[in-house]
Amino acid sequence: MGQRTPIRRLVIDAAIPTKGITIVDVAKELYKAEGVKAVRVTVDDVDVEVLGLAIVVEGVDIAYEDIEEALERVGGVVHSIDEVVVGEYTPEAGATT
C-alpha cells in the first residue's frame, strides 16, 4: 500500500481500572511507543472501578498500533480517537486553510 502517512498527534478517550495502575504508569508506557515525543494524560471521569482519561500523544510518525497495545498492557481500553493530525506539520486548531 506504500509509505505510511506520519501521525503527529492523537487525542484519545480511554479508560483504565481505578486499582493497580496510575496515570503516571499509563503515560510512561505510552511514551515507549514508536515515534512518541510527548504524552499528556488527564483524568476526566471517575467511577467506582474505572478512570476515564483524556490522552494527548505527540511525536513524529507515531505508531497507533503501539499506542493501543501500550494501553492494553496497563489494563486500559480506547473508547474513541477524538483528534488525529497527520502530515508534515501540525495545523493550528480551527484552521480551515
Long-range contacts (C-beta under 8 A, 24 or more apart in sequence): 4-61, 5-86, 5-87, 6-35, 6-60, 6-61, 6-62, 6-86, 6-87, 6-88, 7-35, 7-59, 7-61, 7-62, 7-63, 7-64, 7-84, 7-85, 7-86, 8-58, 8-59, 8-60, 8-62, 8-85, 8-86, 8-87, 8-89, 8-90, 9-56, 9-57, 9-58, 9-62, 9-83, 9-84, 9-85, 9-90, 10-55, 10-56, 10-57, 10-62, 10-64, 10-67, 10-81, 10-83, 10-84, 10-85, 11-54, 11-55, 11-56, 11-81, 11-82, 11-83, 11-84, 12-53, 12-54, 12-55, 12-56, 12-57, 12-67, 12-71, 12-78, 12-79, 12-80, 12-81, 12-82, 13-52, 13-53, 13-54, 13-55, 13-78, 13-79, 13-80, 13-81, 13-82, 14-52, 14-53, 14-55, 14-71, 14-76, 14-77, 14-78, 14-79, 15-50, 15-51, 15-52, 15-53, 15-76, 15-77, 15-79, 16-50, 16-51, 16-53, 16-71, 16-74, 16-75, 16-76, 17-49, 17-50, 17-51, 17-75, 18-46, 18-47, 18-48, 18-49, 18-50, 18-51, 19-49, 20-75, 21-74, 21-75, 21-76, 23-51, 23-53, 25-74, 26-53, 26-55, 26-71, 26-74, 26-76, 29-70, 29-71, 29-73, 29-74, 30-55, 30-57, 30-67, 30-70, 30-71, 32-66, 32-70, 33-57, 33-62, 33-63, 33-66, 33-67, 33-69, 33-70, 34-61, 34-62, 34-63, 34-66, 35-59, 35-60, 35-61, 35-62, 35-63, 35-66, 36-62, 36-67, 52-79, 58-90
